[in-house]
Amino acid sequence: KEYFDKADYAAAEIEYKNALTAKPDDPAAKKGLGLILLRQGSSFEAGRMLTLAKQKLPEDDEVGIGLAQAMFELGFIPDSRKALVEVLDRTPGNGEALLLFAETSLTPEAFTECEERLAKAKAADSAPVLLATALLELRRGKTDEGEKLITRAIESDPKYARALSLQGTLFATRKQ
């Protein structure tokens, strides 16, 4: 966990693999390895490891969100949304889950469901919730509203990489 917290994923991966060699059923090691693999872009392996972790840690939001992210990246959107609903039913204000839920909202029904979930979020001014709302506005073609929400997200958390990335993407598309 020490290497993971320092974002030294190569060292953390070795440590988690060693932990799993010593104790193959260690759910914390499966979780850690799954999250590392996800950050490294190995969605399939991450999904496999996080599925195993979820068997022992069914209430762990980080595992649920990581598994949902892996499924989303692999194109399993209904499964991703199902995993996110489980997280959001436990913790309705989980900003990262709400953001991913917005990213997976690709139909009018999904938009409506996401808006309902966002309305229940108690941390409406948190960067992830603002960014989730911005995504919905941008998909509706309301660029000005989306941009304002992205700016608010950055003001809320100036180091929030996902908001900065979306702002950069929006500016780049406007210049084209």
C-alpha positions in Angstrom: 0.0 0.0 0.0 2.9 2.4 0.7 4.1 2.2 -2.9 0.6 2.5 -4.2 0.0 5.7 -2.2 3.2 7.1 -3.6 2.0 6.2 -7.2 5.0 3.9 -7.6 2.9 1.4 -9.4 5.7 -0.9 -10.6 6.9 -1.4 -7.1 3.4 -1.7 -5.7 2.5 -4.3 -8.4 5.5 -6.4 -7.3 4.5 -6.1 -3.6 0.9 -7.1 -4.3 1.9 -10.0 -6.4 4.3 -11.2 -3.7 1.5 -10.8 -1.2 -0.8 -13.0 -3.4 1.9 -15.6 -3.7 2.2 -15.8 0.0 -1.6 -15.6 0.6 -3.6 -16.2 -2.6 -6.9 -15.3 -1.0 -5.9 -11.9 0.3 -8.7 -9.6 -0.9 -6.7 -6.4 -0.1 -3.9 -7.5 -2.3 -6.4 -8.4 -5.1 -8.0 -5.0 -4.7 -4.6 -3.2 -4.8 -3.4 -5.1 -7.8 -6.7 -4.6 -9.6 -6.5 -0.9 -9.1 -2.9 -0.7 -10.2 -3.7 -2.7 -13.4 -6.6 -0.4 -14.1 -4.3 2.7 -13.8 -1.8 1.0 -16.1 -4.5 0.5 -18.7 -4.9 -3.3 -18.3 -8.7 -3.2 -18.1 -9.2 -6.9 -18.7 -6.8 -8.1 -16.0 -8.0 -5.3 -13.7 -11.6 -6.4 -14.1 -10.6 -10.0 -13.4 -8.7 -9.1 -10.2 -11.4 -6.7 -9.0 -14.1 -9.3 -9.6 -12.1 -11.6 -7.3 -11.7 -8.8 -4.7 -15.4 -8.0 -4.8 -16.3 -11.6 -3.8 -14.6 -10.9 -0.4 -15.2 -7.1 -0.3 -18.7 -6.7 -1.6 -19.3 -3.4 0.2 -16.0 -1.7 -0.8 -16.8 1.3 -3.0 -13.3 1.6 -4.4 -13.5 -2.0 -5.6 -17.0 -1.4 -7.1 -16.0 1.8 -8.9 -12.8 0.2 -10.2 -14.7 -2.8 -11.5 -17.3 -0.5 -13.1 -14.4 1.5 -14.7 -12.8 -1.7 -16.1 -16.1 -2.9 -17.5 -16.8 0.5 -19.1 -13.4 0.6 -20.7 -14.1 -2.9 -22.1 -17.4 -1.8 -23.5 -19.7 -3.6 -21.0 -21.7 -0.5 -20.3 -24.8 -2.2 -18.8 -22.6 -4.2 -16.4 -20.6 -1.0 -15.5 -23.8 0.8 -14.7 -25.1 -2.1 -12.6 -21.9 -2.0 -10.5 -22.2 1.7 -10.1 -25.9 1.4 -9.0 -24.7 -0.9 -6.2 -22.2 1.7 -5.1 -24.6 4.6 -5.4 -27.3 2.7 -3.5 -24.9 2.4 -0.6 -23.3 5.9 -0.9 -25.5 8.2 -3.0 -23.0 11.1 -2.8 -20.0 9.2 -4.0 -18.6 11.7 -6.5 -16.4 9.4 -8.5 -19.2 6.9 -8.9 -21.5 9.7 -10.0 -19.0 10.9 -12.5 -18.5 7.5 -14.0 -22.3 7.0 -14.0 -22.6 10.2 -16.1 -19.9 8.9 -18.5 -21.9 5.8 -19.0 -25.2 7.6 -19.6 -25.6 7.2 -23.3 -29.4 7.0 -23.7 -32.2 9.4 -22.7 -33.3 6.9 -20.0 -29.8 6.8 -18.6 -29.6 10.6 -18.6 -32.7 10.8 -16.6 -31.5 8.2 -14.1 -28.2 10.0 -13.8 -29.9 13.4 -13.2 -32.0 11.8 -10.5 -28.9 10.4 -8.8 -27.1 13.7 -9.1 -30.0 15.5 -7.5 -29.7 13.2 -4.5 -25.9 14.0 -4.1 -25.3 15.9 -0.9 -21.9 17.1 -2.1 -23.4 19.0 -5.1 -20.4 21.4 -5.2 -17.7 18.7 -5.2 -15.5 18.6 -8.3 -16.7 15.1 -9.4 -20.4 16.0 -9.1 -19.9 19.3 -10.9 -18.0 17.4 -13.6 -20.7 14.8 -13.9 -23.3 17.5 -14.4 -21.0 19.2 -16.9 -20.8 16.0 -19.0 -24.6 15.7 -19.2 -24.8 19.4 -20.3 -22.1 18.9 -22.9 -23.9 15.9 -24.3 -27.1 17.9 -24.6 -25.2 20.4 -26.7 -25.2 23.1 -23.9 -21.5 23.9 -24.2 -21.7 27.2 -22.3 -23.4 25.6 -19.3 -21.0 22.6 -19.4 -18.0 24.9 -19.6 -19.2 26.9 -16.6 -19.6 23.7 -14.6 -16.1 22.6 -15.5 -14.8 25.9 -14.3 -16.6 25.5 -11.1 -15.2 22.0 -10.7 -11.7 23.3 -11.1 -12.4 26.2 -8.7 -13.7 23.5 -6.2 -10.5 21.4 -6.6 -7.7 23.1 -8.7 -5.7 19.8 -8.8 -8.6 17.6 -10.0 -7.0 16.1 -13.1 -10.2 14.9 -14.7 -11.7 18.4 -14.7 -8.5 19.9 -16.1 -8.4 17.3 -18.8 -12.0 17.8 -19.8 -11.4 21.6 -19.9 -8.4 21.0 -22.2 -10.4 18.8 -24.5 -13.2 21.3 -24.7 -10.8 24.1 -25.5 -9.0 22.0 -28.1 -12.3 21.1 -29.9 -13.3 24.7 -30.0 -10.1 25.7 -31.8 -10.7 23.1 -34.5 
